[in-house]
Amino acid sequence: MRFLAKTFAFLTVCLVVTQGARAADWSEPFVAITTPREPVYLGEVYESALKDAVARVKAHVVASCPYHILASFDGLRHRVDNTPIAPKDLNVSINGQSVPVGTARVPIVSDGPTPRGGSDVPIEIRVGVRTIQCYPAGQYRGTIVITITPGY
């Protein structure tokens, strides 16, 4: 493997909603969330220092009861050769909550109910990479799964 003096990576994540929105029946408790469908570009990471790449998106929530939004992150993999960045070399937070790499979900927002038209919920994603020079330069991708659940 060849190391470059100025190694960098493009970081892109996709938001995935685990439950689609449907017609609202306000007589029963329900929650629905929509997020942007296009990938979220986090930027570039250079050299070996831990540098946070930040992206901000808005999710739209419609809920007739209190709700919790949970998030998980599957890590970053090189776009071409699928090389993963080791979880120990990643620092991920969503809305200030540290998110472990893997399938573990952490709560990032609790609120509700919303007005009938719903409300926008800001989501701030921060991804930092340590020792980036140990990995091939290029674009990396990962997936953040956003789950919404009713809760009192």
C-alpha positions as CSV (number, residue, x, y, z in Angstrom):
1,M,0.0,0.0,0.0
2,R,1.4,3.4,-1.0
3,F,1.0,6.3,1.5
4,L,0.6,9.8,0.1
5,A,2.1,12.9,1.8
6,K,-1.3,14.6,1.7
7,T,-3.9,11.8,2.2
8,F,-7.5,12.9,2.2
9,A,-10.9,11.2,2.1
10,F,-14.3,12.4,0.9
11,L,-16.9,11.4,3.4
12,T,-20.5,10.8,2.3
13,V,-23.3,9.2,4.3
14,C,-26.8,8.3,3.4
15,L,-29.7,8.7,5.8
16,V,-32.1,5.7,5.8
17,V,-35.5,5.9,7.3
18,T,-36.7,2.6,8.7
19,Q,-40.4,3.4,8.5
20,G,-42.0,5.3,5.7
21,A,-44.6,8.0,6.2
22,R,-48.3,7.1,5.7
23,A,-51.6,8.8,6.0
24,A,-52.1,10.2,9.5
25,D,-55.0,9.0,11.6
26,W,-55.0,11.5,14.5
27,S,-57.4,9.4,16.6
28,E,-54.5,6.8,17.1
29,P,-51.0,7.4,18.4
30,F,-48.5,7.5,15.5
31,V,-45.2,8.9,14.5
32,A,-43.7,9.4,11.0
33,I,-40.4,10.9,9.8
34,T,-39.0,11.9,6.4
35,T,-35.4,12.8,5.7
36,P,-33.6,13.9,2.6
37,R,-33.2,11.0,0.1
38,E,-29.9,12.2,-1.4
39,P,-26.5,11.4,0.1
40,V,-25.2,14.0,2.6
41,Y,-21.7,15.2,1.7
42,L,-19.6,15.6,4.9
43,G,-16.5,17.1,3.2
44,E,-12.9,16.1,3.2
45,V,-10.4,15.0,5.8
46,Y,-6.7,15.7,5.4
47,E,-3.5,14.4,7.1
48,S,-3.5,12.6,10.4
49,A,-5.2,15.0,12.8
50,L,-8.7,14.2,14.0
51,K,-10.9,16.7,12.2
52,D,-14.6,16.7,12.3
53,A,-16.5,16.8,9.0
54,V,-20.0,18.3,9.7
55,A,-23.3,18.1,7.8
56,R,-26.6,19.5,8.9
57,V,-30.0,18.2,7.5
58,K,-33.6,18.5,8.6
59,A,-35.9,15.7,9.2
60,H,-39.7,16.3,9.1
61,V,-41.6,14.7,11.9
62,V,-45.4,14.3,12.2
63,A,-46.5,12.7,15.5
64,S,-49.7,12.6,17.5
65,C,-47.8,11.5,20.7
66,P,-44.4,12.0,22.2
67,Y,-41.6,10.4,20.2
68,H,-37.9,9.4,20.3
69,I,-35.5,9.6,17.3
70,L,-32.7,7.0,17.4
71,A,-29.7,6.8,15.2
72,S,-27.1,4.2,14.3
73,F,-24.0,4.4,12.0
74,D,-22.4,1.5,10.1
75,G,-19.0,3.1,9.7
76,L,-17.1,4.3,6.6
77,R,-16.0,2.1,3.7
78,H,-13.8,3.1,0.7
79,R,-16.1,3.6,-2.3
80,V,-13.9,1.7,-4.8
81,D,-12.2,-1.2,-2.8
82,N,-14.6,-1.3,0.1
83,T,-11.8,-0.9,2.7
84,P,-13.4,0.0,6.0
85,I,-12.0,2.6,8.4
86,A,-11.6,0.8,11.8
87,P,-14.2,1.9,14.4
88,K,-11.3,2.8,16.8
89,D,-10.3,5.5,14.2
90,L,-13.7,7.0,13.9
91,N,-15.4,9.6,16.1
92,V,-19.1,10.0,15.3
93,S,-21.8,12.1,17.0
94,I,-25.3,13.1,16.0
95,N,-26.9,16.1,17.7
96,G,-24.1,16.0,20.3
97,Q,-24.7,12.3,21.2
98,S,-21.7,10.0,20.6
99,V,-22.8,7.2,18.2
100,P,-20.8,3.9,18.3
101,V,-20.0,2.3,14.9
102,G,-22.2,-0.7,14.3
103,T,-25.9,-1.4,14.8
104,A,-26.3,0.1,18.3
105,R,-28.9,2.8,18.3
106,V,-28.7,5.9,20.5
107,P,-31.4,8.5,21.2
108,I,-30.7,11.9,19.5
109,V,-34.1,13.7,19.9
110,S,-37.1,13.3,22.2
111,D,-40.1,15.5,21.7
112,G,-43.8,15.6,20.6
113,P,-46.5,15.6,19.8
114,T,-46.2,17.9,16.8
115,P,-48.7,20.3,15.2
116,R,-50.8,18.6,12.5
117,G,-48.5,19.9,9.7
118,G,-45.5,18.4,11.6
119,S,-42.3,20.1,12.5
120,D,-38.7,20.1,11.2
121,V,-36.1,18.6,13.5
122,P,-32.4,19.6,12.9
123,I,-29.9,16.8,12.7
124,E,-26.2,17.6,12.9
125,I,-23.8,14.8,11.9
126,R,-20.1,15.0,12.9
127,V,-17.6,12.4,11.8
128,G,-13.9,12.6,12.7
129,V,-11.2,10.3,11.5
130,R,-7.9,9.6,13.3
131,T,-4.8,8.3,11.4
132,I,-6.3,8.8,8.0
133,Q,-2.9,8.2,6.4
134,C,-3.3,4.4,7.2
135,Y,-6.2,4.2,4.7
136,P,-6.4,4.6,0.9
137,A,-7.1,8.1,-0.3
138,G,-10.5,8.6,-2.0
139,Q,-14.2,8.7,-1.3
140,Y,-15.7,6.8,1.7
141,R,-19.3,6.1,2.3
142,G,-21.4,5.1,5.3
143,T,-25.0,4.9,6.3
144,I,-26.8,6.5,9.2
145,V,-30.1,4.8,10.1
146,I,-32.7,7.1,11.7
147,T,-35.5,5.3,13.6
148,I,-38.4,7.0,15.2
149,T,-40.5,5.4,17.9
150,P,-43.5,6.5,20.0
151,G,-42.8,7.0,23.7
152,Y,-44.2,8.6,26.7
